[in-house]
Amino acid sequence: MAYEFRQLTKDFEAKPIHEYTKALLYDLILAVSMPDDIVRFEKDSVRGFLHQPATPSENGLVLTHGAGANCTSALLVAVANAFCGAGMCVLRFDLPFRVRRAFGPPHPSSAIEDRSGIRAALDAMRSLVSGPVFAGGHSYGGRQVTLLAAEVSNLCEGLLLLSYPLHPPDKPAHLRTAHFGSLRVPAYFVHGTNDPFGSPQEITAAVRLIPSRTGLTFVDRAGHDLSKGRFAIDKDVIGPFRDLCSE
């Protein structure tokens, strides 16, 4: 069943379909071929999918999406599957702006509520595992995770930041790093070498602004979608991330 699901989603993600239609079709695929280690998750305001490892480590990761996607994006599914395979309980969840609207970017006024949604997801994960809990996100979701971590020093034990949106495309002067100096938890960045939201040189310089322990890995020739998760997640992300957060 798990193989059939992953083959279906692999074929499906290759199709040039509008994202909203894709989300609806993805729900249909889930309904008929959900792997045994993934279950729908709804608790209070948190909505998403829970990946449950066969041999749990009692560690947990909450993972959220970018501005134009939801928690069923190919990248989040790939990262969640990889971390779950390594023994970590993973919750992929929709931010509040996406719960309200199935498509479209968030309005700037929703950012505070979205950060509250991240806190709620972390609280939900802490009710499921007894060990360290980590927070991560792709693009907009990762940025909101860092903003929340800058506000709340004990938010979690580490951050996983996929394609951090350092600046809008073609606007390198508009950096989104003013809060980096307030981060006090380990932060691991995964960035594509062709990402228009920040060049390798720019993201390398930005990471140096963070006073806590940091890590940075590049996915060669990948854009902002990180090749939809088609890279060596186990070797390039999971191992280094665990090492960084356990120092």
Phi, psi and omega per residue, in radians:
M1 nan -0.775 -3.129
A2 -1.098 -0.709 3.134
Y3 -1.115 -0.776 -3.134
E4 -1.055 -0.732 3.131
F5 -1.081 -0.821 -3.071
R6 -1.215 -0.550 3.070
Q7 -1.230 -0.732 3.082
L8 -1.018 -0.835 -3.107
T9 -1.197 -0.594 3.097
K10 -1.107 -0.817 3.121
D11 -1.123 -0.715 -3.083
F12 -1.130 -0.742 -3.111
E13 -1.150 -0.370 -3.133
A14 -1.373 -0.215 -3.082
K15 -1.406 2.430 3.119
P16 -1.399 1.329 -3.073
I17 -1.981 2.540 3.053
H18 -0.973 2.469 -3.026
E19 -1.030 -0.660 -3.136
Y20 -1.157 -0.784 3.085
T21 -1.076 -0.691 3.129
K22 -1.056 -0.726 -3.136
A23 -1.096 -0.722 3.134
L24 -1.149 -0.760 3.123
L25 -1.141 -0.634 3.122
Y26 -1.069 -0.687 3.105
D27 -1.077 -0.649 3.104
L28 -1.144 -0.728 3.095
I29 -1.054 -0.772 3.140
L30 -1.054 -0.679 -3.069
A31 -1.105 -0.550 -3.064
V32 -1.810 -0.231 -3.015
S33 -2.526 0.608 3.132
M34 -1.127 2.192 3.076
P35 -1.089 2.740 -3.098
D36 -1.128 -0.447 -3.074
D37 -1.583 0.088 3.121
I38 -2.167 2.287 3.087
V39 -2.314 2.605 3.012
R40 -1.088 2.543 -3.111
F41 -2.285 2.193 3.027
E42 -2.482 2.073 3.103
K43 -2.551 2.073 -3.071
D44 0.947 -2.052 -3.085
S45 -1.654 0.033 -3.042
V46 -1.682 2.231 -3.138
R47 -2.281 2.291 3.114
G48 3.074 -2.544 -3.104
F49 -2.367 2.368 -3.101
L50 -1.869 2.185 3.068
H51 -1.717 2.091 -3.047
Q52 -1.957 1.994 -3.090
P53 -1.231 2.599 3.104
A54 -1.145 -0.642 3.091
T55 -2.111 1.534 -3.029
P56 -1.232 2.607 3.111
S57 -1.778 -0.061 -3.068
E58 1.266 0.219 3.000
N59 -1.767 2.663 -3.124
G60 -2.352 2.608 3.105
L61 -2.305 2.236 2.981
V62 -1.817 2.409 -2.947
L63 -2.429 2.245 -3.116
T64 -2.275 3.069 -2.837
H65 -1.804 3.111 3.105
G66 -1.552 -3.076 -3.022
A67 -1.177 -0.527 -3.078
G68 -1.813 0.206 -3.031
A69 -2.262 -2.928 2.995
N70 -2.483 -2.998 -3.005
C71 -1.339 0.034 3.051
T72 -1.701 0.196 -3.135
S73 -1.068 2.611 -3.085
A74 -1.029 -0.676 -3.128
L75 -1.110 -0.842 -3.120
L76 -1.115 -0.686 3.122
V77 -1.087 -0.773 -3.122
A78 -1.117 -0.773 -3.126
V79 -1.171 -0.755 3.128
A80 -1.096 -0.757 3.112
N81 -1.056 -0.733 -3.108
A82 -1.155 -0.801 3.138
F83 -1.165 -0.659 3.102
C84 -1.117 -0.718 3.103
G85 -1.092 -0.425 3.108
A86 -1.581 0.115 3.031
G87 1.774 0.112 -3.092
M88 -1.773 2.407 3.029
C89 -1.323 2.243 -3.043
V90 -2.214 2.305 3.050
L91 -1.986 1.954 2.970
R92 -1.535 2.220 -3.063
F93 -2.429 2.705 3.088
D94 -1.524 2.386 3.024
L95 -1.216 2.750 -3.102
P96 -0.961 -0.626 -3.137
F97 -1.102 -0.582 3.135
R98 -1.377 -0.525 3.063
V99 -1.097 -0.664 3.140
R100 -1.279 -0.674 -3.061
R101 -2.287 2.306 -3.068
A102 -1.260 -0.362 -3.132
F103 -2.636 2.914 -3.117
G104 1.717 2.671 -3.119
P105 -1.330 2.851 3.105
P106 -1.311 2.617 2.990
H107 -1.430 2.513 3.133
P108 -0.909 -0.510 -3.114
S109 -1.221 -0.240 -3.116
S110 -1.530 -0.087 -3.010
A111 -1.057 -0.727 -3.129
I112 -1.103 -0.747 3.109
E113 -1.142 -0.656 3.117
D114 -1.112 -0.671 3.091
R115 -1.184 -0.590 3.040
S116 -1.119 -0.598 3.086
G117 -1.134 -0.626 3.087
I118 -1.145 -0.752 3.100
R119 -1.070 -0.711 3.129
A120 -1.121 -0.670 3.105
A121 -1.143 -0.712 3.094
L122 -1.109 -0.717 3.097
D123 -1.085 -0.722 3.119
A124 -1.088 -0.735 3.137
M125 -1.138 -0.668 3.140
R126 -1.137 -0.374 3.070
S127 -1.394 -0.164 -3.080
L128 -1.860 -0.502 -3.080
V129 -2.212 2.754 -3.119
S130 -1.826 -0.132 -3.089
G131 -1.756 -2.868 -3.129
P132 -1.053 2.583 3.128
V133 -2.144 2.388 -3.084
F134 -2.119 2.735 -3.138
A135 -2.196 2.451 3.138
G136 -2.605 2.907 3.112
G137 -2.966 2.790 3.099
H138 -1.726 2.258 3.022
S139 0.926 -2.042 -3.116
Y140 -0.939 -0.725 3.136
G141 -1.089 -0.716 3.087
G142 -1.155 -0.666 3.109
R143 -1.092 -0.753 3.129
Q144 -1.138 -0.606 3.063
V145 -1.066 -0.771 -3.131
T146 -1.184 -0.680 3.117
L147 -1.092 -0.720 3.119
L148 -1.177 -0.721 3.133
A149 -1.138 -0.543 3.081
A150 -1.222 -0.506 3.135
E151 -1.448 -0.591 -3.028
V152 -2.133 1.816 -2.976
S153 -1.125 -0.562 -3.111
N154 -1.808 0.553 -3.059
L155 -1.007 -0.831 -3.089
C156 -2.829 -3.081 -3.071
E157 -1.678 -0.047 3.120
G158 3.068 2.769 -3.105
L159 -2.091 2.407 3.041
L160 -2.045 1.984 -2.972
L161 -2.042 1.914 -3.091
L162 -1.715 2.036 3.135
S163 0.947 1.017 3.112
Y164 -1.003 2.249 -3.092
P165 -1.416 1.430 -3.002
L166 -1.037 -0.669 3.084
H167 -2.740 2.805 3.051
P168 -1.104 2.639 3.106
P169 -0.956 2.349 3.114
D170 1.172 0.276 3.092
K171 -2.302 1.116 -3.033
P172 -1.140 -0.281 3.130
A173 -1.381 -0.286 -3.079
H174 -1.628 1.177 -3.058
L175 -1.321 2.521 3.120
R176 -1.900 1.046 -3.034
T177 -2.248 0.123 -3.050
A178 -1.015 -0.495 -3.094
H179 -1.608 -0.093 -3.052
F180 -1.029 -0.602 -3.133
G181 -1.168 -0.224 -3.135
S182 -1.724 0.012 3.139
L183 -1.351 2.278 -3.081
R184 -2.161 0.196 3.111
V185 -2.079 2.707 3.108
P186 -1.005 2.453 -3.107
A187 -2.339 2.190 -3.135
Y188 -2.017 2.151 -3.082
F189 -1.829 2.399 3.025
V190 -2.127 2.126 -2.956
H191 -2.421 2.434 3.079
G192 -1.432 2.495 -3.122
T193 -1.211 -0.308 3.127
N194 -1.914 0.418 -3.089
D195 -1.311 2.109 3.140
P196 -1.260 -0.178 3.121
F197 -1.540 0.127 3.112
G198 2.834 2.186 3.113
S199 -1.337 2.877 3.069
P200 -0.967 -0.688 3.138
Q201 -1.162 -0.714 -3.111
E202 -1.186 -0.784 -3.107
I203 -1.222 -0.572 3.088
T204 -1.092 -0.768 3.120
A205 -1.149 -0.683 -3.111
A206 -1.157 -0.721 -3.123
V207 -1.072 -0.531 3.130
R208 -1.165 -0.241 3.123
L209 -1.346 -0.237 -3.057
I210 -1.519 2.190 -3.089
P211 -1.335 -0.347 3.141
S212 -1.464 3.082 3.122
R213 -1.131 2.427 -3.121
T214 -2.373 2.778 3.006
G215 -2.454 2.677 -3.116
L216 -2.570 2.214 3.043
T217 -2.243 2.580 -3.133
F218 -1.926 2.469 3.027
V219 -1.781 1.968 -3.019
D220 -1.081 2.275 3.079
R221 1.137 0.190 3.124
A222 -1.518 2.576 3.045
G223 -1.645 -2.689 -3.060
H224 -1.180 -0.405 3.137
D225 -1.506 0.055 3.142
L226 0.888 0.734 3.113
S227 0.965 0.536 3.121
K228 0.966 0.539 3.079
G229 1.493 0.152 3.140
R230 -1.553 1.253 3.052
F231 -2.684 3.092 -3.011
A232 -1.377 1.375 -3.087
I233 -1.119 -0.742 -3.130
D234 -1.010 -0.872 -3.041
K235 -1.371 -0.750 -2.996
D236 -1.552 -0.299 -3.065
V237 -2.138 -1.029 -2.971
I238 -1.088 -0.887 -3.135
G239 -1.058 -0.935 3.123
P240 -1.081 -0.630 3.135
F241 -1.133 -0.764 3.113
R242 -1.111 -0.762 3.136
D243 -1.062 -0.775 -3.113
L244 -1.075 -0.758 -3.056
C245 -1.413 -0.191 -3.140
S246 -1.806 0.010 -3.136
E247 -1.151 nan nan
